[in-house]
Amino acid sequence: MPRARSADTKERIQQAALDLFSAKGVQHTSLKDIADRLGMTKPALYYHFSSRDDLVSSLAKPLIDDFDAYVGAMEADPPDGRRELLGSFFDLTYRHRGLLLLAIRDLSVLQEMHLTEHVEGWRRRIIALLIGESPSLADQVRGMVAIGGLSDCAVAFEGVDVDALRTAAIDAAYDTLRSD
């Protein structure tokens, strides 16, 4: 059972860190702040995470792993249509909305978690699946607006019905991709 407790403690630390990062910003949150929030000592926190950077990386790793796997899977076996791709991208983005919202509110998080290059790469690869290999500038812009807007909707709308939000966001992104 010690492993389960250790995993539970790590998850509690990560959640407290995410809460504090959201409230105070990553740069203004110390390991002492996180330890105090949890009623533990800094050495106890260091048992689970060797540094603040280690803790920050542990928050980003599931997002990076999920998006890497998703984009790879989509490239290996593209969905039948744009709407399906947009829907699955919305779902993945929504699943990671807490961390993504933190990154939007505090842009330093993108650098702190080394997400900038990842996000740019994922978007570029998904857009290529949506619009093809040699698109016009107008199609490239439509693809960027569709994916960027879809991502923003998945993250920015709090307290709304997720199914209604999903439908509205996918419809808007799909409409954006149409060329007249």
C-alpha positions in Angstrom: 0.0 0.0 0.0 2.8 2.5 0.4 2.9 3.1 -3.4 -0.8 3.9 -3.5 -0.3 6.4 -0.7 2.7 7.9 -2.4 0.7 8.3 -5.7 -2.2 9.8 -3.8 0.1 12.3 -2.1 1.7 13.2 -5.4 -1.7 13.8 -6.9 -2.7 16.0 -3.9 0.5 18.0 -4.3 -0.1 18.4 -8.0 -3.7 19.6 -7.5 -2.6 22.0 -4.7 0.2 23.3 -7.0 -2.3 23.8 -9.9 -4.7 25.6 -7.6 -2.0 27.9 -6.3 -0.5 28.5 -9.7 -3.9 29.5 -11.0 -4.4 31.9 -8.1 -1.0 33.4 -7.8 0.9 32.4 -10.9 3.7 29.9 -11.3 6.5 32.5 -10.7 4.9 33.7 -7.4 4.2 30.2 -5.9 6.9 28.6 -3.9 7.2 25.0 -2.7 6.7 26.3 0.8 3.3 27.8 -0.3 2.3 24.4 -1.7 3.5 22.5 1.4 1.7 25.0 3.7 -1.5 24.5 1.7 -1.3 20.8 2.3 -0.2 21.0 5.9 3.1 19.2 5.2 6.7 20.2 5.5 8.9 21.2 2.6 11.1 18.1 3.1 8.0 15.9 2.8 7.2 17.7 -0.5 10.8 17.3 -1.7 10.4 13.5 -1.1 7.9 13.5 -4.0 9.3 16.4 -6.2 13.0 17.4 -6.2 12.2 20.9 -7.2 9.5 23.3 -8.4 10.6 22.6 -12.0 10.2 18.9 -11.4 6.7 19.6 -10.0 5.8 21.9 -13.0 7.1 19.3 -15.4 5.0 16.6 -13.8 1.9 18.7 -14.4 2.8 19.2 -18.1 3.8 15.6 -18.8 0.3 14.0 -19.1 -0.8 16.8 -21.4 2.3 16.4 -23.6 2.0 12.6 -23.7 -1.8 12.8 -24.5 -1.4 15.3 -27.3 1.7 13.6 -28.8 -0.2 10.2 -28.8 -3.4 11.9 -30.2 -1.6 13.7 -33.1 0.4 10.6 -33.9 -2.8 8.4 -34.0 -4.6 11.0 -36.2 -1.7 11.0 -38.6 -1.5 7.2 -38.7 -5.2 6.8 -39.2 -7.0 10.0 -40.1 -10.6 10.3 -39.2 -13.2 10.1 -42.0 -14.1 13.8 -41.9 -13.2 17.2 -40.6 -16.1 17.2 -38.1 -14.9 14.0 -36.4 -11.3 15.4 -36.2 -12.5 18.7 -34.7 -14.7 16.8 -32.2 -11.9 14.6 -31.0 -9.5 17.6 -30.7 -12.1 19.5 -28.7 -12.5 16.5 -26.3 -8.8 16.2 -25.8 -8.4 20.0 -25.2 -11.3 20.0 -22.8 -9.8 17.1 -20.8 -6.7 19.3 -20.2 -8.6 22.6 -19.8 -7.3 23.3 -16.2 -3.7 23.4 -17.2 -4.4 25.1 -20.6 -6.4 27.8 -18.8 -3.5 28.4 -16.5 -1.2 28.8 -19.5 -3.6 31.3 -21.1 -3.9 33.3 -18.0 -0.2 33.3 -17.3 1.7 33.1 -20.5 5.0 32.4 -18.7 3.5 28.9 -18.0 4.0 28.0 -21.7 7.7 28.7 -21.2 7.9 27.3 -17.7 6.4 24.0 -18.8 8.2 24.0 -22.2 4.8 23.9 -24.0 5.3 26.5 -26.7 7.0 24.3 -29.2 4.7 21.4 -28.5 1.5 23.4 -28.9 2.8 25.0 -32.2 3.8 21.6 -33.5 0.5 19.9 -32.6 -1.5 22.7 -34.2 0.5 22.7 -37.3 0.1 18.9 -37.7 -3.6 18.9 -37.0 -4.2 21.8 -39.4 -2.4 19.8 -42.1 -4.8 17.0 -41.5 -7.7 19.4 -41.9 -6.6 21.4 -44.9 -4.1 19.2 -46.7 -0.4 19.4 -47.6 -0.2 22.4 -50.0 -3.0 24.8 -48.9 -3.4 28.4 -50.0 -2.7 31.1 -47.5 -6.5 31.6 -47.0 -6.9 27.9 -46.1 -4.0 28.0 -43.7 -5.6 31.0 -42.0 -8.9 29.2 -41.8 -7.2 26.2 -40.3 -5.5 28.2 -37.7 -8.6 30.1 -36.8 -10.6 26.9 -36.6 -8.2 25.0 -34.3 -7.3 28.1 -32.3 -10.9 29.1 -31.8 -11.9 25.5 -31.0 -9.2 25.3 -28.4 -10.1 28.6 -26.9 -13.7 27.6 -26.6 -12.8 24.3 -24.9 -10.9 26.2 -22.3 -12.5 29.6 -21.9 -16.2 28.8 -21.3 -16.7 27.9 -17.6 -20.0 26.8 -16.1 -21.7 26.0 -19.4 -23.1 22.6 -20.5 -20.1 20.8 -22.1 -22.3 19.1 -24.7 -23.8 22.4 -25.9 -20.4 24.0 -25.9 -18.9 21.1 -27.8 -21.6 21.3 -30.5 -21.3 25.1 -30.9 -17.5 25.1 -31.0 -17.3 22.2 -33.5 -20.0 23.9 -35.7 -18.1 27.2 -35.6 -14.7 25.6 -36.4 -16.2 23.5 -39.2 -17.9 26.6 -40.7 -14.6 28.5 -40.5 -12.9 25.8 -42.7 -15.4 26.3 -45.6 -14.2 28.3 -48.4 -16.8 30.2 -50.4 
